[in-house]
Amino acid sequence: MAELRGTAYGFLVAGRPEAGELARVLGAALGVGAAGVEVGPEGESDGWRWDTPVQCGIRWYARGDLPCSLEVYAGPAVPRAPGTAEVGRALARGLGMTVLTDFGDVLPWIARVLTPTGGETFARVEEPDDPGEDGEDWAGRVTAAQARVDAFPHAGAHGLPELVRAAPAAPAGTDRRLWGWADLICRMEADWPPLRWYGLDEYREGLAGRDGLADLEGDPELEALDARFRAVTVADGGEEIGPGPAAGAWYWHRRPAVLPWRVLPPADPEAADRLWEWVREGAGAHGGTDMAGLDLGGAVLDGADFAESWFAGTRLAGARLVGTDFYRAHLAGADLSGADATGACFVRADLDGADLRGAVLDGADLVRAELYGTDARGARLRGARILGASLLDTDLRGADLSGAEVRENSFRVLLDDSTHVAGLTGTVFGPATLATPDGTRHPLGGQDLEDWLRARGGDVQVITPGAPNRRPPGGDGGGRG
């Protein structure tokens, strides 16, 4: 074979693309058409058309998150061959599959993740301990990602500190004694590159490093850095970061003006930019924000304050929303399927037509929430407070309401034998509808509904509108919660 003078690419694919589709997508991306791409098993040369401008070798894996790897070579006949990320994006979009590319030699276990919808994030890929015969059984497992990706539902979504450390921000020539302190300050000044995320632990490490500079107090370079630190931080008495080893030092009582650990942005670039704008504005300090229609799927928004915000039609599938505040938020038509909203506040929230399939709302507060036409099949609402809420045409088939509390809720819902109600207590207005295994549906109201719930471990009184009931005295808890 002649010496290679073209461009080589390597990709891992979270799927099993067909050879014809690969030829079509690569041909379009590299400008040679499908006929200009030869696709075949990697390492097998029999019958290979070596005269085509582009060759693509495929290797299949039996296990792991990445069942396919591609070795692509664009020969000299391909003019102005695009970069790896550009070709990877074309593959992800054209195949409808998530594609991984190498991030670089510095962190070989980190990969760039490109999603079919144009999103981009980073992931940690675990090399196999047992690669199988000839090392071809599996390519690796995605154990963590900067944002949750649908293709890797079992991977943790959290920050990747090693990726941040691999991209230092301090300029060359910085005094090595001051380098750590300068690097932290430069990151704040540049809006926390490269990920717009920085861990609280890493920030505390930076402050601890400043503790070690006590012998340099009075040094002009250190004083200049301290002044820059004050300019990009806010005094808060240590409330955000907590006490440090030198709790009396002034810098332990200041937090960044822009907090980079409050959220993990989603893979979608437009949504990530809007979310970062919200973080820069003070993360809810100025009231409700508009996130309507964005793709926030996979974002980590634990504890965020989105009170009175707009999320109509927003995709929050697979997002982590633990303890997030959606008081009076507009979530009509939003997709929260698979989201973890444990302990979240949905008091007086509009969830009409929302998709809650498989969502976890354990301990969530849904006082006076509106759930008209909401699809909550398979949702988990263990211990949730559903007081005075409007459940109208709400699909609760397969939902788990174990230990939840209801009070004077409309309950025109769809139930089936897989709906769990053990420990459900309170009062509801009927009638509900019962879906049976044979596909028929039957009205279930009054005493029949009460008996059905009690037979399954619930302790719920079905009441008639306007009639007295036996609920405990007191309000409905309809405050902010």
Summary of the structure (lengths in Angstrom):
residues: 481
radius of gyration: 27.5
end to end distance: 71.3
largest distance: 90.1
contacts: 1574
relative contact order: 0.06
helix: 21%
strand: 24%
